[in-house]
Amino acid sequence: MKRLCRATMLVMLLAGCGSMNTSEGGPAEIHGTAISAFKPGSEQTRFGALEFLGGLELSSSNALLGALSAIRFRPDERHFISVLDTGHWLTGAIERDEDGRLKGITDARIMPMIDRFGETDAGKGAMDAEGLALRGNHVLVSYEQNHRVDAYPDPGFETSPPDGSIPILIPRRQLRANRSLEALMIAPQSSPLAGAAVIVAERSLDDQGNMLAAILDGPLKGRFTVRHDDDFDASDGVFLPDGDLLLLERRFDLAHGIGVRIRRIAGGDIKPGAVVDGNVIFQAGSNLQIDNMEGLDAFRAADGTIHLIMVSDDNHSILQRSLMLEFRLRDENLVSQK
């Protein structure tokens, strides 16, 4: 009975604990508690193709902190932009200790997103921000419920309405209200996709049960699908410099509890009409330091290796956590079996 009650509670939490619609915003002091072990009580650092480098559990007296849906780092690999599914921007910079591990967040600001009509606090249904990408002089944001991809000027996105929108190509009638445009990524300019924006739906499926997806622009513009299995749903993704896509997926059910995994999808497979799949290079369950993992970004560190940073959506619940976890991509050909 206790197990069933706890599982039922988690289902309710992951479904969301209600919207937090407010137009207030400004500086936010964020406290980061260090996470030194990904597996509590263990010195293990390798998990599939990833090496755990450290993490933070984030908290703040500012009630707006939480509900992190996506994160993207600036070229300096320190400053970042994030979106909250309550319709807010979170910007800041990560700080590191003398060993290079995540230590905290500084210069944080939480600001309300402005819609195309110049309004804020339009309600979660209109401003349910889920995906985020940086391209040129724009910040692109994908939204659920009112399905769209809006383009905000960069710099100036925090105080401006979008100055454009990119057609999503997927018929809106095929998109589920709260399971749609979750992942938004930009392919490398040097890849066959030539810098195109790519979207993958969370759990809006075609007749074969695959996740709907699209290449929104560029020479290969068109729709494709992503194989959906093991009850994992897309939550974010990032392209590697070689053009491969790392797709972050999460799962929650009564049999398995909370889970997260990353699939590596060959960039050359992504084209109109394709059904793409990839090897699972990382998978973690509730026995490890995870929560409702929703955001993923990657950058090449000073030592030449690829670092990944994941963030979680706490649904503004006291029973969930806002996490920032950092990993190094190791043995790129290593496959973690499903």
C-alpha positions as CSV (number, residue, x, y, z in Angstrom):
1,M,0.0,0.0,0.0
2,K,2.8,2.4,0.8
3,R,4.5,1.7,-2.5
4,L,1.2,2.3,-4.4
5,C,0.5,5.6,-2.5
6,R,4.1,6.8,-3.2
7,A,3.8,5.9,-6.9
8,T,0.4,7.6,-7.2
9,M,1.8,10.7,-5.6
10,L,4.7,10.7,-8.0
11,V,2.4,10.4,-11.0
12,M,0.5,13.5,-9.8
13,L,3.7,15.4,-9.2
14,L,5.1,14.6,-12.7
15,A,1.8,15.7,-14.2
16,G,2.4,19.1,-12.6
17,C,1.3,20.8,-9.4
18,G,-0.5,23.7,-11.0
19,S,0.7,26.8,-12.8
20,M,2.6,29.7,-11.3
21,N,1.6,32.6,-13.4
22,T,3.2,35.9,-12.3
23,S,4.7,38.8,-14.2
24,E,7.2,39.6,-11.4
25,G,10.9,39.1,-12.2
26,G,14.4,40.2,-11.5
27,P,17.6,39.1,-9.8
28,A,17.4,35.7,-8.1
29,E,19.9,34.4,-5.5
30,I,20.3,30.7,-6.2
31,H,22.0,28.3,-3.7
32,G,23.7,25.2,-5.0
33,T,24.3,22.2,-2.8
34,A,27.1,20.0,-4.3
35,I,26.3,16.5,-5.5
36,S,29.6,14.6,-5.4
37,A,28.4,11.1,-6.1
38,F,25.9,10.2,-8.8
39,K,25.4,6.8,-7.1
40,P,24.9,7.7,-3.4
41,G,27.5,6.0,-1.2
42,S,29.6,4.9,-4.1
43,E,32.8,6.2,-5.8
44,Q,31.6,4.9,-9.2
45,T,31.9,7.6,-11.9
46,R,31.3,5.7,-15.1
47,F,27.7,5.2,-16.2
48,G,27.4,3.9,-19.7
49,A,29.3,6.2,-22.0
50,L,29.2,9.1,-19.5
51,E,31.6,10.0,-16.7
52,F,30.0,11.9,-13.8
53,L,31.8,15.1,-13.0
54,G,29.6,16.6,-10.3
55,G,26.3,18.3,-9.8
56,L,24.2,20.8,-7.9
57,E,20.8,20.7,-6.2
58,L,19.4,24.2,-6.7
59,S,17.2,26.2,-4.3
60,S,16.2,29.8,-3.9
61,S,14.1,32.1,-1.8
62,N,12.7,33.3,-5.1
63,A,9.5,31.2,-5.6
64,L,9.8,31.5,-9.4
65,L,12.8,29.1,-9.4
66,G,11.8,25.7,-10.6
67,A,10.2,24.0,-13.6
68,L,13.4,24.1,-15.7
69,S,12.5,22.8,-19.1
70,A,15.7,23.4,-21.2
71,I,19.1,25.0,-20.9
72,R,21.6,26.3,-23.5
73,F,25.1,27.6,-22.8
74,R,26.8,30.6,-24.5
75,P,30.1,30.0,-26.3
76,D,32.0,30.9,-23.1
77,E,30.6,27.6,-21.6
78,R,29.7,29.6,-18.4
79,H,26.7,31.8,-19.1
80,F,23.4,30.1,-19.9
81,I,19.8,30.7,-20.8
82,S,17.1,28.5,-19.6
83,V,13.3,28.4,-19.9
84,L,10.8,27.5,-17.2
85,D,7.5,26.0,-18.3
86,T,5.7,28.7,-16.2
87,G,6.6,31.1,-19.0
88,H,9.9,32.6,-17.6
89,W,13.5,33.0,-18.6
90,L,16.2,32.0,-16.3
91,T,19.7,33.4,-17.1
92,G,22.9,33.1,-15.1
93,A,26.5,31.8,-15.0
94,I,27.9,28.7,-13.5
95,E,30.8,28.9,-11.0
96,R,33.4,26.1,-10.5
97,D,35.7,25.2,-7.6
98,E,39.5,24.8,-7.9
99,D,39.0,21.2,-9.3
100,G,36.7,22.4,-12.0
101,R,33.5,21.0,-10.5
102,L,30.2,22.8,-10.4
103,K,30.1,25.0,-7.3
104,G,27.2,27.4,-7.8
105,I,25.3,29.9,-10.0
106,T,25.8,33.6,-10.0
107,D,24.2,36.6,-11.8
108,A,20.9,34.8,-12.0
109,R,17.8,36.6,-13.2
110,I,14.3,35.2,-13.7
111,M,12.1,37.3,-16.1
112,P,8.6,36.7,-17.5
113,M,8.5,35.8,-21.1
114,I,6.6,38.3,-23.3
115,D,4.2,36.8,-25.9
116,R,3.6,38.0,-29.4
117,F,1.0,40.4,-28.2
118,G,3.4,42.1,-25.8
119,E,1.8,40.6,-22.7
120,T,3.2,38.6,-19.8
121,D,1.5,36.1,-17.5
122,A,-0.6,34.8,-20.3
123,G,-1.2,31.5,-18.4
124,K,0.5,28.1,-18.7
125,G,-1.6,27.1,-21.6
126,A,-0.2,29.9,-23.8
127,M,3.4,30.1,-22.4
128,D,4.2,26.5,-21.6
129,A,7.9,26.8,-22.8
130,E,9.6,23.4,-23.2
131,G,12.4,23.6,-25.8
132,L,15.1,26.1,-26.4
133,A,17.8,26.7,-29.0
134,L,20.3,29.5,-29.8
135,R,20.9,30.3,-33.5
136,G,22.5,33.5,-34.8
137,N,20.8,36.5,-33.4
138,H,17.7,34.7,-32.1
139,V,16.6,32.5,-29.2
140,L,14.1,29.9,-30.4
141,V,11.5,28.5,-28.0
142,S,9.1,25.7,-28.6
143,Y,5.8,25.6,-26.7
144,E,3.3,22.9,-25.8
145,Q,-0.5,23.3,-25.6
146,N,-0.4,26.4,-27.9
147,H,2.0,24.5,-30.2
148,R,4.5,26.8,-31.9
149,V,8.2,27.8,-32.2
150,D,8.8,31.5,-31.6
151,A,12.0,33.4,-32.3
152,Y,13.1,36.1,-29.9
153,P,15.8,38.7,-30.7
154,D,19.2,38.1,-29.1
155,P,20.3,40.2,-27.4
156,G,17.0,41.6,-26.0
157,F,15.0,38.4,-25.6
158,E,14.2,39.0,-21.9
159,T,12.4,42.3,-22.6
160,S,11.0,41.7,-26.0
161,P,8.2,39.8,-27.7
162,P,9.1,37.3,-30.4
163,D,9.8,38.9,-33.7
164,G,9.0,35.8,-35.7
165,S,7.8,32.3,-35.7
166,I,9.0,29.1,-37.5
167,P,6.3,26.8,-39.0
168,I,6.3,23.6,-37.1
169,L,5.3,21.4,-40.2
170,I,3.5,18.9,-38.0
171,P,-0.3,19.3,-38.2
172,R,-1.4,20.7,-34.8
173,R,-4.3,18.2,-34.7
174,Q,-1.7,15.4,-34.3
175,L,-0.1,17.0,-31.3
176,R,-1.2,16.2,-27.8
177,A,-1.9,19.2,-25.6
178,N,0.7,18.5,-22.9
179,R,3.0,16.0,-24.8
180,S,4.1,17.9,-27.8
181,L,7.1,20.1,-28.8
182,E,9.4,19.1,-26.0
183,A,12.8,19.0,-27.7
184,L,14.3,21.8,-30.0
185,M,17.8,21.5,-31.3
186,I,20.1,23.2,-33.9
187,A,22.2,20.9,-36.2
188,P,25.8,21.9,-36.9
189,Q,26.2,24.1,-39.9
190,S,28.8,21.7,-41.3
191,S,26.3,18.7,-41.2
192,P,23.9,17.7,-44.0
193,L,21.2,19.5,-42.1
194,A,23.2,22.7,-42.5
195,G,22.2,24.4,-39.2
196,A,18.5,23.5,-39.4
197,A,16.2,23.6,-36.4
198,V,14.9,20.2,-35.4
199,I,11.9,19.4,-33.2
200,V,10.9,16.1,-31.5
201,A,7.5,15.7,-29.8
202,E,7.4,14.2,-26.3
203,R,4.6,11.7,-26.8
204,S,2.6,12.7,-29.9
205,L,2.8,9.5,-31.9
206,D,2.0,8.5,-35.4
207,D,0.0,5.4,-36.4
208,Q,3.0,3.2,-35.8
209,G,3.6,4.5,-32.4
210,N,6.7,6.6,-33.2
211,M,7.3,10.1,-31.9
212,L,6.5,12.9,-34.4
213,A,9.5,15.1,-35.4
214,A,10.5,17.6,-38.1
215,I,13.4,19.4,-39.7
216,L,12.0,22.9,-39.7
217,D,14.2,24.6,-42.3
218,G,17.3,24.1,-44.4
219,P,18.0,21.8,-47.4
220,L,16.4,18.7,-45.8
221,K,13.2,20.4,-44.5
222,G,10.5,18.0,-43.8
223,R,8.9,15.5,-41.3
224,F,10.4,12.4,-39.8
225,T,9.7,10.2,-36.8
226,V,11.7,8.8,-33.9
227,R,11.3,5.2,-32.7
228,H,9.4,5.1,-29.4
229,D,10.0,2.2,-27.1
230,D,10.3,1.1,-23.4
231,D,7.9,3.8,-22.6
232,F,10.5,6.6,-22.7
233,D,9.4,10.0,-23.9
234,A,11.6,12.7,-25.5
235,S,12.4,15.6,-23.2
236,D,15.3,17.4,-24.9
237,G,18.3,16.9,-27.1
238,V,21.5,18.3,-28.5
239,F,23.6,17.8,-31.6
240,L,27.2,16.9,-31.2
241,P,29.9,18.6,-33.4
242,D,30.0,15.5,-35.6
243,G,26.3,15.9,-36.4
244,D,24.9,13.0,-34.3
245,L,21.9,13.8,-32.1
246,L,21.9,13.0,-28.4
247,L,18.2,12.6,-27.4
248,L,17.3,12.9,-23.7
249,E,14.3,10.7,-22.7
250,R,12.5,10.2,-19.5
251,R,10.1,7.6,-18.1
252,F,7.8,7.2,-15.2
253,D,5.6,4.2,-14.5
254,L,4.6,2.1,-11.6
255,A,6.8,-0.8,-12.6
256,H,10.0,1.1,-13.1
257,G,9.6,4.4,-11.3
258,I,11.6,7.4,-12.6
259,G,14.1,6.8,-15.3
260,V,16.2,8.8,-17.8
261,R,18.3,7.7,-20.8
262,I,20.2,9.2,-23.7
263,R,20.1,7.7,-27.2
264,R,22.7,8.6,-29.8
265,I,21.1,9.0,-33.2
266,A,23.3,9.1,-36.3
267,G,23.0,12.6,-37.9
268,G,23.0,11.1,-41.4
269,D,19.8,9.1,-40.6
270,I,17.8,12.3,-39.9
271,K,16.0,13.1,-43.2
272,P,12.4,13.6,-44.4
273,G,10.4,10.4,-44.2
274,A,12.9,8.5,-42.0
275,V,12.1,6.5,-38.9
276,V,15.3,7.1,-36.8
277,D,16.6,5.1,-33.8
278,G,19.9,5.0,-31.9
279,N,22.0,3.2,-29.3
280,V,21.3,3.9,-25.7
281,I,24.6,5.3,-24.3
282,F,23.3,6.2,-20.8
283,Q,20.5,5.1,-18.6
284,A,19.7,5.8,-14.9
285,G,16.9,5.0,-12.5
286,S,15.7,6.3,-9.2
287,N,18.6,4.6,-7.3
288,L,20.8,7.3,-8.8
289,Q,20.9,11.1,-8.4
290,I,18.1,11.9,-10.9
291,D,14.8,13.6,-10.9
292,N,12.4,14.6,-13.7
293,M,15.2,15.3,-16.2
294,E,14.1,17.7,-18.9
295,G,17.0,19.7,-20.2
296,L,20.3,18.7,-21.9
297,D,23.1,20.7,-23.5
298,A,26.7,19.9,-24.6
299,F,29.9,21.8,-25.2
300,R,33.5,21.1,-25.9
301,A,35.6,21.8,-22.8
302,A,39.1,23.2,-22.6
303,D,40.6,19.7,-22.6
304,G,38.9,18.9,-25.9
305,T,36.3,16.5,-24.4
306,I,32.5,16.9,-24.7
307,H,30.7,17.8,-21.5
308,L,27.0,17.3,-21.0
309,I,24.9,19.2,-18.6
310,M,21.4,18.0,-17.6
311,V,18.7,19.9,-15.6
312,S,15.5,18.7,-14.0
313,D,12.0,20.1,-13.7
314,D,10.8,20.0,-10.1
315,N,7.2,21.0,-11.0
316,H,7.5,23.5,-8.1
317,S,7.0,20.5,-5.7
318,I,8.7,20.2,-2.3
319,L,9.0,16.4,-3.1
320,Q,11.1,17.0,-6.2
321,R,14.4,18.7,-6.9
322,S,15.9,21.1,-9.3
323,L,19.2,19.5,-10.4
324,M,22.1,20.4,-12.6
325,L,24.3,17.5,-13.4
326,E,27.5,17.5,-15.4
327,F,29.1,14.5,-17.3
328,R,31.9,13.9,-19.7
329,L,31.2,11.9,-22.9
330,R,33.6,8.9,-22.9
331,D,34.2,6.0,-25.3
332,E,31.8,7.4,-27.9
333,N,31.2,4.0,-29.4
334,L,30.2,2.4,-26.1
335,V,26.7,1.1,-26.2
336,S,24.6,0.6,-23.1
337,Q,22.1,-2.2,-23.8
338,K,18.4,-1.4,-23.4
